[in-house]
């Protein structure tokens, strides 16, 4: 309950229940299988969306070849692939601005590792937040 207004907060209505799970996975009831998502959901993308792969050449990332192979296995089209430019005077922010300019709302950006989106956790988080703000879907293949 909110002390200032005297009204109930949404969390006040939440209830907690224990769910009994069977000892054997095969013993689940028929309703349980119906709520399990189809494993193909991971491959889904909005109608008309582009599937865009991003590879990054940095010492802390897998090789370009390894990243390309993983993207190809996922289904990202590789034709027209351009090898990432070697380190230039361009800042990371300049590169992100260029990336944002090439992606549109509904596009699906696929990376092999979240490190492709930033040099540290803070940059990764900011990049994902900006992509989400622009309605770009991000799929990270290695969620290790």
Chimera marker file (.cmm) of the C-alpha trace (Angstrom):
<marker_set name="trace">
<marker id="1" x="0.000" y="0.000" z="0.000" r="1" g="1" b="0" radius="0.5"/>
<marker id="2" x="1.249" y="3.472" z="-0.896" r="1" g="1" b="0" radius="0.5"/>
<marker id="3" x="1.500" y="5.387" z="2.360" r="1" g="1" b="0" radius="0.5"/>
<marker id="4" x="1.107" y="8.767" z="0.644" r="1" g="1" b="0" radius="0.5"/>
<marker id="5" x="-2.104" y="8.004" z="-1.261" r="1" g="1" b="0" radius="0.5"/>
<marker id="6" x="-3.512" y="5.108" z="0.743" r="1" g="1" b="0" radius="0.5"/>
<marker id="7" x="-3.968" y="3.155" z="-2.518" r="1" g="1" b="0" radius="0.5"/>
<marker id="8" x="-2.798" y="-0.362" z="-3.223" r="1" g="1" b="0" radius="0.5"/>
<marker id="9" x="0.255" y="-0.792" z="-5.431" r="1" g="1" b="0" radius="0.5"/>
<marker id="10" x="0.210" y="-3.445" z="-8.200" r="1" g="1" b="0" radius="0.5"/>
<marker id="11" x="2.540" y="-5.651" z="-6.158" r="1" g="1" b="0" radius="0.5"/>
<marker id="12" x="-0.007" y="-5.779" z="-3.318" r="1" g="1" b="0" radius="0.5"/>
<marker id="13" x="-2.207" y="-7.988" z="-5.482" r="1" g="1" b="0" radius="0.5"/>
<marker id="14" x="0.497" y="-10.486" z="-6.379" r="1" g="1" b="0" radius="0.5"/>
<marker id="15" x="0.191" y="-13.926" z="-4.865" r="1" g="1" b="0" radius="0.5"/>
<marker id="16" x="2.805" y="-16.597" z="-4.552" r="1" g="1" b="0" radius="0.5"/>
<marker id="17" x="2.055" y="-20.271" z="-5.093" r="1" g="1" b="0" radius="0.5"/>
<marker id="18" x="4.213" y="-23.360" z="-5.131" r="1" g="1" b="0" radius="0.5"/>
<marker id="19" x="3.949" y="-25.432" z="-8.285" r="1" g="1" b="0" radius="0.5"/>
<marker id="20" x="4.615" y="-29.138" z="-7.924" r="1" g="1" b="0" radius="0.5"/>
<marker id="21" x="6.840" y="-30.445" z="-10.706" r="1" g="1" b="0" radius="0.5"/>
<marker id="22" x="6.955" y="-34.138" z="-11.562" r="1" g="1" b="0" radius="0.5"/>
<marker id="23" x="10.118" y="-36.088" z="-10.823" r="1" g="1" b="0" radius="0.5"/>
<marker id="24" x="10.220" y="-37.389" z="-14.402" r="1" g="1" b="0" radius="0.5"/>
<marker id="25" x="10.116" y="-34.785" z="-17.205" r="1" g="1" b="0" radius="0.5"/>
<marker id="26" x="7.925" y="-37.099" z="-19.311" r="1" g="1" b="0" radius="0.5"/>
<marker id="27" x="5.209" y="-37.007" z="-16.620" r="1" g="1" b="0" radius="0.5"/>
<marker id="28" x="4.159" y="-33.411" z="-17.268" r="1" g="1" b="0" radius="0.5"/>
<marker id="29" x="0.489" y="-32.848" z="-17.855" r="1" g="1" b="0" radius="0.5"/>
<marker id="30" x="-0.898" y="-32.153" z="-21.334" r="1" g="1" b="0" radius="0.5"/>
<marker id="31" x="-1.500" y="-28.462" z="-20.543" r="1" g="1" b="0" radius="0.5"/>
<marker id="32" x="2.170" y="-27.879" z="-19.748" r="1" g="1" b="0" radius="0.5"/>
<marker id="33" x="3.314" y="-28.810" z="-23.258" r="1" g="1" b="0" radius="0.5"/>
<marker id="34" x="0.839" y="-26.325" z="-24.714" r="1" g="1" b="0" radius="0.5"/>
<marker id="35" x="2.411" y="-23.371" z="-22.897" r="1" g="1" b="0" radius="0.5"/>
<marker id="36" x="5.942" y="-24.264" z="-23.961" r="1" g="1" b="0" radius="0.5"/>
<marker id="37" x="7.053" y="-22.036" z="-26.813" r="1" g="1" b="0" radius="0.5"/>
<marker id="38" x="7.899" y="-23.515" z="-30.144" r="1" g="1" b="0" radius="0.5"/>
<marker id="39" x="11.707" y="-23.643" z="-30.385" r="1" g="1" b="0" radius="0.5"/>
<marker id="40" x="11.411" y="-21.900" z="-33.748" r="1" g="1" b="0" radius="0.5"/>
<marker id="41" x="10.431" y="-18.638" z="-31.982" r="1" g="1" b="0" radius="0.5"/>
<marker id="42" x="14.128" y="-17.740" z="-31.843" r="1" g="1" b="0" radius="0.5"/>
<marker id="43" x="14.227" y="-17.566" z="-35.655" r="1" g="1" b="0" radius="0.5"/>
<marker id="44" x="11.104" y="-15.402" z="-35.940" r="1" g="1" b="0" radius="0.5"/>
<marker id="45" x="11.283" y="-11.891" z="-37.277" r="1" g="1" b="0" radius="0.5"/>
<marker id="46" x="8.665" y="-9.302" z="-38.192" r="1" g="1" b="0" radius="0.5"/>
<marker id="47" x="7.207" y="-9.382" z="-41.703" r="1" g="1" b="0" radius="0.5"/>
<marker id="48" x="9.335" y="-7.280" z="-44.012" r="1" g="1" b="0" radius="0.5"/>
<marker id="49" x="12.184" y="-6.962" z="-41.499" r="1" g="1" b="0" radius="0.5"/>
<marker id="50" x="15.782" y="-7.223" z="-42.589" r="1" g="1" b="0" radius="0.5"/>
<marker id="51" x="18.069" y="-9.744" z="-40.929" r="1" g="1" b="0" radius="0.5"/>
<marker id="52" x="21.385" y="-7.909" z="-40.435" r="1" g="1" b="0" radius="0.5"/>
<marker id="53" x="24.550" y="-9.504" z="-39.116" r="1" g="1" b="0" radius="0.5"/>
<marker id="54" x="27.280" y="-7.519" z="-37.397" r="1" g="1" b="0" radius="0.5"/>
<marker id="55" x="30.851" y="-8.724" z="-37.040" r="1" g="1" b="0" radius="0.5"/>
<marker id="56" x="33.521" y="-6.824" z="-35.156" r="1" g="1" b="0" radius="0.5"/>
<marker id="57" x="37.261" y="-7.229" z="-35.519" r="1" g="1" b="0" radius="0.5"/>
<marker id="58" x="38.784" y="-6.832" z="-32.062" r="1" g="1" b="0" radius="0.5"/>
<marker id="59" x="41.210" y="-8.918" z="-29.991" r="1" g="1" b="0" radius="0.5"/>
<marker id="60" x="38.480" y="-9.729" z="-27.428" r="1" g="1" b="0" radius="0.5"/>
<marker id="61" x="36.121" y="-11.087" z="-30.121" r="1" g="1" b="0" radius="0.5"/>
<marker id="62" x="36.092" y="-14.378" z="-32.031" r="1" g="1" b="0" radius="0.5"/>
<marker id="63" x="37.720" y="-14.239" z="-35.471" r="1" g="1" b="0" radius="0.5"/>
<marker id="64" x="35.809" y="-12.685" z="-38.370" r="1" g="1" b="0" radius="0.5"/>
<marker id="65" x="35.587" y="-16.148" z="-39.965" r="1" g="1" b="0" radius="0.5"/>
<marker id="66" x="34.079" y="-17.656" z="-36.791" r="1" g="1" b="0" radius="0.5"/>
<marker id="67" x="31.560" y="-14.815" z="-36.471" r="1" g="1" b="0" radius="0.5"/>
<marker id="68" x="30.551" y="-15.109" z="-40.146" r="1" g="1" b="0" radius="0.5"/>
<marker id="69" x="30.102" y="-18.878" z="-39.859" r="1" g="1" b="0" radius="0.5"/>
<marker id="70" x="27.847" y="-18.501" z="-36.801" r="1" g="1" b="0" radius="0.5"/>
<marker id="71" x="25.766" y="-15.826" z="-38.527" r="1" g="1" b="0" radius="0.5"/>
<marker id="72" x="25.441" y="-17.972" z="-41.651" r="1" g="1" b="0" radius="0.5"/>
<marker id="73" x="24.289" y="-20.977" z="-39.566" r="1" g="1" b="0" radius="0.5"/>
<marker id="74" x="21.637" y="-18.743" z="-38.012" r="1" g="1" b="0" radius="0.5"/>
<marker id="75" x="20.442" y="-17.702" z="-41.470" r="1" g="1" b="0" radius="0.5"/>
<marker id="76" x="21.931" y="-14.243" z="-41.888" r="1" g="1" b="0" radius="0.5"/>
<marker id="77" x="22.605" y="-13.710" z="-45.610" r="1" g="1" b="0" radius="0.5"/>
<marker id="78" x="26.328" y="-13.355" z="-46.209" r="1" g="1" b="0" radius="0.5"/>
<marker id="79" x="26.242" y="-12.152" z="-49.844" r="1" g="1" b="0" radius="0.5"/>
<marker id="80" x="27.498" y="-8.607" z="-50.099" r="1" g="1" b="0" radius="0.5"/>
<marker id="81" x="29.589" y="-9.110" z="-46.946" r="1" g="1" b="0" radius="0.5"/>
<marker id="82" x="32.190" y="-6.406" z="-46.442" r="1" g="1" b="0" radius="0.5"/>
<marker id="83" x="35.112" y="-7.124" z="-44.180" r="1" g="1" b="0" radius="0.5"/>
<marker id="84" x="35.210" y="-4.736" z="-41.207" r="1" g="1" b="0" radius="0.5"/>
<marker id="85" x="37.505" y="-1.798" z="-41.764" r="1" g="1" b="0" radius="0.5"/>
<marker id="86" x="40.797" y="-1.883" z="-39.927" r="1" g="1" b="0" radius="0.5"/>
<marker id="87" x="41.193" y="0.510" z="-37.042" r="1" g="1" b="0" radius="0.5"/>
<marker id="88" x="40.923" y="4.027" z="-38.355" r="1" g="1" b="0" radius="0.5"/>
<marker id="89" x="40.595" y="7.419" z="-36.746" r="1" g="1" b="0" radius="0.5"/>
<marker id="90" x="36.854" y="6.756" z="-36.432" r="1" g="1" b="0" radius="0.5"/>
<marker id="91" x="35.670" y="6.613" z="-32.839" r="1" g="1" b="0" radius="0.5"/>
<marker id="92" x="33.417" y="3.870" z="-31.470" r="1" g="1" b="0" radius="0.5"/>
<marker id="93" x="30.611" y="6.426" z="-31.272" r="1" g="1" b="0" radius="0.5"/>
<marker id="94" x="31.120" y="7.270" z="-34.976" r="1" g="1" b="0" radius="0.5"/>
<marker id="95" x="30.844" y="3.577" z="-35.834" r="1" g="1" b="0" radius="0.5"/>
<marker id="96" x="27.679" y="3.212" z="-33.757" r="1" g="1" b="0" radius="0.5"/>
<marker id="97" x="26.150" y="6.264" z="-35.423" r="1" g="1" b="0" radius="0.5"/>
<marker id="98" x="26.902" y="4.713" z="-38.818" r="1" g="1" b="0" radius="0.5"/>
<marker id="99" x="25.353" y="1.405" z="-37.681" r="1" g="1" b="0" radius="0.5"/>
<marker id="100" x="22.233" y="3.147" z="-36.355" r="1" g="1" b="0" radius="0.5"/>
<marker id="101" x="21.899" y="4.955" z="-39.680" r="1" g="1" b="0" radius="0.5"/>
<marker id="102" x="21.773" y="1.634" z="-41.547" r="1" g="1" b="0" radius="0.5"/>
<marker id="103" x="19.153" y="-0.023" z="-39.362" r="1" g="1" b="0" radius="0.5"/>
<marker id="104" x="15.446" y="0.712" z="-39.406" r="1" g="1" b="0" radius="0.5"/>
<marker id="105" x="12.538" y="-0.012" z="-37.097" r="1" g="1" b="0" radius="0.5"/>
<marker id="106" x="11.739" y="-3.723" z="-37.131" r="1" g="1" b="0" radius="0.5"/>
<marker id="107" x="15.161" y="-4.799" z="-38.414" r="1" g="1" b="0" radius="0.5"/>
<marker id="108" x="16.778" y="-7.710" z="-36.590" r="1" g="1" b="0" radius="0.5"/>
<marker id="109" x="20.446" y="-7.219" z="-35.707" r="1" g="1" b="0" radius="0.5"/>
<marker id="110" x="22.266" y="-10.498" z="-35.071" r="1" g="1" b="0" radius="0.5"/>
<marker id="111" x="25.641" y="-10.635" z="-33.303" r="1" g="1" b="0" radius="0.5"/>
<marker id="112" x="27.616" y="-13.641" z="-32.158" r="1" g="1" b="0" radius="0.5"/>
<marker id="113" x="28.586" y="-12.034" z="-28.862" r="1" g="1" b="0" radius="0.5"/>
<marker id="114" x="27.181" y="-9.035" z="-26.991" r="1" g="1" b="0" radius="0.5"/>
<marker id="115" x="30.734" y="-7.626" z="-26.920" r="1" g="1" b="0" radius="0.5"/>
<marker id="116" x="30.172" y="-6.675" z="-30.572" r="1" g="1" b="0" radius="0.5"/>
<marker id="117" x="27.898" y="-3.905" z="-29.292" r="1" g="1" b="0" radius="0.5"/>
<marker id="118" x="30.412" y="-2.225" z="-26.986" r="1" g="1" b="0" radius="0.5"/>
<marker id="119" x="33.896" y="-2.249" z="-25.580" r="1" g="1" b="0" radius="0.5"/>
<marker id="120" x="32.597" y="-2.713" z="-22.030" r="1" g="1" b="0" radius="0.5"/>
<marker id="121" x="29.357" y="-3.582" z="-20.255" r="1" g="1" b="0" radius="0.5"/>
<marker id="122" x="28.295" y="0.066" z="-20.032" r="1" g="1" b="0" radius="0.5"/>
<marker id="123" x="28.664" y="0.583" z="-23.804" r="1" g="1" b="0" radius="0.5"/>
<marker id="124" x="26.913" y="-2.722" z="-24.536" r="1" g="1" b="0" radius="0.5"/>
<marker id="125" x="23.996" y="-1.687" z="-22.341" r="1" g="1" b="0" radius="0.5"/>
<marker id="126" x="23.726" y="1.779" z="-23.885" r="1" g="1" b="0" radius="0.5"/>
<marker id="127" x="23.906" y="0.370" z="-27.417" r="1" g="1" b="0" radius="0.5"/>
<marker id="128" x="21.188" y="-2.215" z="-26.784" r="1" g="1" b="0" radius="0.5"/>
<marker id="129" x="19.014" y="0.450" z="-25.140" r="1" g="1" b="0" radius="0.5"/>
<marker id="130" x="19.441" y="2.773" z="-28.147" r="1" g="1" b="0" radius="0.5"/>
<marker id="131" x="18.671" y="-0.039" z="-30.590" r="1" g="1" b="0" radius="0.5"/>
<marker id="132" x="15.522" y="-0.913" z="-28.631" r="1" g="1" b="0" radius="0.5"/>
<marker id="133" x="14.528" y="2.762" z="-28.587" r="1" g="1" b="0" radius="0.5"/>
<marker id="134" x="14.804" y="2.671" z="-32.386" r="1" g="1" b="0" radius="0.5"/>
<marker id="135" x="12.680" y="-0.529" z="-32.489" r="1" g="1" b="0" radius="0.5"/>
<marker id="136" x="15.584" y="-2.669" z="-33.696" r="1" g="1" b="0" radius="0.5"/>
<marker id="137" x="15.487" y="-6.250" z="-32.414" r="1" g="1" b="0" radius="0.5"/>
<marker id="138" x="18.819" y="-7.610" z="-31.136" r="1" g="1" b="0" radius="0.5"/>
<marker id="139" x="19.627" y="-11.318" z="-31.155" r="1" g="1" b="0" radius="0.5"/>
<marker id="140" x="22.831" y="-12.510" z="-29.480" r="1" g="1" b="0" radius="0.5"/>
<marker id="141" x="23.851" y="-16.012" z="-30.566" r="1" g="1" b="0" radius="0.5"/>
<marker id="142" x="26.376" y="-16.767" z="-27.787" r="1" g="1" b="0" radius="0.5"/>
<marker id="143" x="24.548" y="-16.079" z="-24.560" r="1" g="1" b="0" radius="0.5"/>
<marker id="144" x="27.321" y="-17.832" z="-22.583" r="1" g="1" b="0" radius="0.5"/>
<link id1="1" id2="2" r="1" g="1" b="0" radius="0.2"/>
<link id1="2" id2="3" r="1" g="1" b="0" radius="0.2"/>
<link id1="3" id2="4" r="1" g="1" b="0" radius="0.2"/>
<link id1="4" id2="5" r="1" g="1" b="0" radius="0.2"/>
<link id1="5" id2="6" r="1" g="1" b="0" radius="0.2"/>
<link id1="6" id2="7" r="1" g="1" b="0" radius="0.2"/>
<link id1="7" id2="8" r="1" g="1" b="0" radius="0.2"/>
<link id1="8" id2="9" r="1" g="1" b="0" radius="0.2"/>
<link id1="9" id2="10" r="1" g="1" b="0" radius="0.2"/>
<link id1="10" id2="11" r="1" g="1" b="0" radius="0.2"/>
<link id1="11" id2="12" r="1" g="1" b="0" radius="0.2"/>
<link id1="12" id2="13" r="1" g="1" b="0" radius="0.2"/>
<link id1="13" id2="14" r="1" g="1" b="0" radius="0.2"/>
<link id1="14" id2="15" r="1" g="1" b="0" radius="0.2"/>
<link id1="15" id2="16" r="1" g="1" b="0" radius="0.2"/>
<link id1="16" id2="17" r="1" g="1" b="0" radius="0.2"/>
<link id1="17" id2="18" r="1" g="1" b="0" radius="0.2"/>
<link id1="18" id2="19" r="1" g="1" b="0" radius="0.2"/>
<link id1="19" id2="20" r="1" g="1" b="0" radius="0.2"/>
<link id1="20" id2="21" r="1" g="1" b="0" radius="0.2"/>
<link id1="21" id2="22" r="1" g="1" b="0" radius="0.2"/>
<link id1="22" id2="23" r="1" g="1" b="0" radius="0.2"/>
<link id1="23" id2="24" r="1" g="1" b="0" radius="0.2"/>
<link id1="24" id2="25" r="1" g="1" b="0" radius="0.2"/>
<link id1="25" id2="26" r="1" g="1" b="0" radius="0.2"/>
<link id1="26" id2="27" r="1" g="1" b="0" radius="0.2"/>
<link id1="27" id2="28" r="1" g="1" b="0" radius="0.2"/>
<link id1="28" id2="29" r="1" g="1" b="0" radius="0.2"/>
<link id1="29" id2="30" r="1" g="1" b="0" radius="0.2"/>
<link id1="30" id2="31" r="1" g="1" b="0" radius="0.2"/>
<link id1="31" id2="32" r="1" g="1" b="0" radius="0.2"/>
<link id1="32" id2="33" r="1" g="1" b="0" radius="0.2"/>
<link id1="33" id2="34" r="1" g="1" b="0" radius="0.2"/>
<link id1="34" id2="35" r="1" g="1" b="0" radius="0.2"/>
<link id1="35" id2="36" r="1" g="1" b="0" radius="0.2"/>
<link id1="36" id2="37" r="1" g="1" b="0" radius="0.2"/>
<link id1="37" id2="38" r="1" g="1" b="0" radius="0.2"/>
<link id1="38" id2="39" r="1" g="1" b="0" radius="0.2"/>
<link id1="39" id2="40" r="1" g="1" b="0" radius="0.2"/>
<link id1="40" id2="41" r="1" g="1" b="0" radius="0.2"/>
<link id1="41" id2="42" r="1" g="1" b="0" radius="0.2"/>
<link id1="42" id2="43" r="1" g="1" b="0" radius="0.2"/>
<link id1="43" id2="44" r="1" g="1" b="0" radius="0.2"/>
<link id1="44" id2="45" r="1" g="1" b="0" radius="0.2"/>
<link id1="45" id2="46" r="1" g="1" b="0" radius="0.2"/>
<link id1="46" id2="47" r="1" g="1" b="0" radius="0.2"/>
<link id1="47" id2="48" r="1" g="1" b="0" radius="0.2"/>
<link id1="48" id2="49" r="1" g="1" b="0" radius="0.2"/>
<link id1="49" id2="50" r="1" g="1" b="0" radius="0.2"/>
<link id1="50" id2="51" r="1" g="1" b="0" radius="0.2"/>
<link id1="51" id2="52" r="1" g="1" b="0" radius="0.2"/>
<link id1="52" id2="53" r="1" g="1" b="0" radius="0.2"/>
<link id1="53" id2="54" r="1" g="1" b="0" radius="0.2"/>
<link id1="54" id2="55" r="1" g="1" b="0" radius="0.2"/>
<link id1="55" id2="56" r="1" g="1" b="0" radius="0.2"/>
<link id1="56" id2="57" r="1" g="1" b="0" radius="0.2"/>
<link id1="57" id2="58" r="1" g="1" b="0" radius="0.2"/>
<link id1="58" id2="59" r="1" g="1" b="0" radius="0.2"/>
<link id1="59" id2="60" r="1" g="1" b="0" radius="0.2"/>
<link id1="60" id2="61" r="1" g="1" b="0" radius="0.2"/>
<link id1="61" id2="62" r="1" g="1" b="0" radius="0.2"/>
<link id1="62" id2="63" r="1" g="1" b="0" radius="0.2"/>
<link id1="63" id2="64" r="1" g="1" b="0" radius="0.2"/>
<link id1="64" id2="65" r="1" g="1" b="0" radius="0.2"/>
<link id1="65" id2="66" r="1" g="1" b="0" radius="0.2"/>
<link id1="66" id2="67" r="1" g="1" b="0" radius="0.2"/>
<link id1="67" id2="68" r="1" g="1" b="0" radius="0.2"/>
<link id1="68" id2="69" r="1" g="1" b="0" radius="0.2"/>
<link id1="69" id2="70" r="1" g="1" b="0" radius="0.2"/>
<link id1="70" id2="71" r="1" g="1" b="0" radius="0.2"/>
<link id1="71" id2="72" r="1" g="1" b="0" radius="0.2"/>
<link id1="72" id2="73" r="1" g="1" b="0" radius="0.2"/>
<link id1="73" id2="74" r="1" g="1" b="0" radius="0.2"/>
<link id1="74" id2="75" r="1" g="1" b="0" radius="0.2"/>
<link id1="75" id2="76" r="1" g="1" b="0" radius="0.2"/>
<link id1="76" id2="77" r="1" g="1" b="0" radius="0.2"/>
<link id1="77" id2="78" r="1" g="1" b="0" radius="0.2"/>
<link id1="78" id2="79" r="1" g="1" b="0" radius="0.2"/>
<link id1="79" id2="80" r="1" g="1" b="0" radius="0.2"/>
<link id1="80" id2="81" r="1" g="1" b="0" radius="0.2"/>
<link id1="81" id2="82" r="1" g="1" b="0" radius="0.2"/>
<link id1="82" id2="83" r="1" g="1" b="0" radius="0.2"/>
<link id1="83" id2="84" r="1" g="1" b="0" radius="0.2"/>
<link id1="84" id2="85" r="1" g="1" b="0" radius="0.2"/>
<link id1="85" id2="86" r="1" g="1" b="0" radius="0.2"/>
<link id1="86" id2="87" r="1" g="1" b="0" radius="0.2"/>
<link id1="87" id2="88" r="1" g="1" b="0" radius="0.2"/>
<link id1="88" id2="89" r="1" g="1" b="0" radius="0.2"/>
<link id1="89" id2="90" r="1" g="1" b="0" radius="0.2"/>
<link id1="90" id2="91" r="1" g="1" b="0" radius="0.2"/>
<link id1="91" id2="92" r="1" g="1" b="0" radius="0.2"/>
<link id1="92" id2="93" r="1" g="1" b="0" radius="0.2"/>
<link id1="93" id2="94" r="1" g="1" b="0" radius="0.2"/>
<link id1="94" id2="95" r="1" g="1" b="0" radius="0.2"/>
<link id1="95" id2="96" r="1" g="1" b="0" radius="0.2"/>
<link id1="96" id2="97" r="1" g="1" b="0" radius="0.2"/>
<link id1="97" id2="98" r="1" g="1" b="0" radius="0.2"/>
<link id1="98" id2="99" r="1" g="1" b="0" radius="0.2"/>
<link id1="99" id2="100" r="1" g="1" b="0" radius="0.2"/>
<link id1="100" id2="101" r="1" g="1" b="0" radius="0.2"/>
<link id1="101" id2="102" r="1" g="1" b="0" radius="0.2"/>
<link id1="102" id2="103" r="1" g="1" b="0" radius="0.2"/>
<link id1="103" id2="104" r="1" g="1" b="0" radius="0.2"/>
<link id1="104" id2="105" r="1" g="1" b="0" radius="0.2"/>
<link id1="105" id2="106" r="1" g="1" b="0" radius="0.2"/>
<link id1="106" id2="107" r="1" g="1" b="0" radius="0.2"/>
<link id1="107" id2="108" r="1" g="1" b="0" radius="0.2"/>
<link id1="108" id2="109" r="1" g="1" b="0" radius="0.2"/>
<link id1="109" id2="110" r="1" g="1" b="0" radius="0.2"/>
<link id1="110" id2="111" r="1" g="1" b="0" radius="0.2"/>
<link id1="111" id2="112" r="1" g="1" b="0" radius="0.2"/>
<link id1="112" id2="113" r="1" g="1" b="0" radius="0.2"/>
<link id1="113" id2="114" r="1" g="1" b="0" radius="0.2"/>
<link id1="114" id2="115" r="1" g="1" b="0" radius="0.2"/>
<link id1="115" id2="116" r="1" g="1" b="0" radius="0.2"/>
<link id1="116" id2="117" r="1" g="1" b="0" radius="0.2"/>
<link id1="117" id2="118" r="1" g="1" b="0" radius="0.2"/>
<link id1="118" id2="119" r="1" g="1" b="0" radius="0.2"/>
<link id1="119" id2="120" r="1" g="1" b="0" radius="0.2"/>
<link id1="120" id2="121" r="1" g="1" b="0" radius="0.2"/>
<link id1="121" id2="122" r="1" g="1" b="0" radius="0.2"/>
<link id1="122" id2="123" r="1" g="1" b="0" radius="0.2"/>
<link id1="123" id2="124" r="1" g="1" b="0" radius="0.2"/>
<link id1="124" id2="125" r="1" g="1" b="0" radius="0.2"/>
<link id1="125" id2="126" r="1" g="1" b="0" radius="0.2"/>
<link id1="126" id2="127" r="1" g="1" b="0" radius="0.2"/>
<link id1="127" id2="128" r="1" g="1" b="0" radius="0.2"/>
<link id1="128" id2="129" r="1" g="1" b="0" radius="0.2"/>
<link id1="129" id2="130" r="1" g="1" b="0" radius="0.2"/>
<link id1="130" id2="131" r="1" g="1" b="0" radius="0.2"/>
<link id1="131" id2="132" r="1" g="1" b="0" radius="0.2"/>
<link id1="132" id2="133" r="1" g="1" b="0" radius="0.2"/>
<link id1="133" id2="134" r="1" g="1" b="0" radius="0.2"/>
<link id1="134" id2="135" r="1" g="1" b="0" radius="0.2"/>
<link id1="135" id2="136" r="1" g="1" b="0" radius="0.2"/>
<link id1="136" id2="137" r="1" g="1" b="0" radius="0.2"/>
<link id1="137" id2="138" r="1" g="1" b="0" radius="0.2"/>
<link id1="138" id2="139" r="1" g="1" b="0" radius="0.2"/>
<link id1="139" id2="140" r="1" g="1" b="0" radius="0.2"/>
<link id1="140" id2="141" r="1" g="1" b="0" radius="0.2"/>
<link id1="141" id2="142" r="1" g="1" b="0" radius="0.2"/>
<link id1="142" id2="143" r="1" g="1" b="0" radius="0.2"/>
<link id1="143" id2="144" r="1" g="1" b="0" radius="0.2"/>
</marker_set>
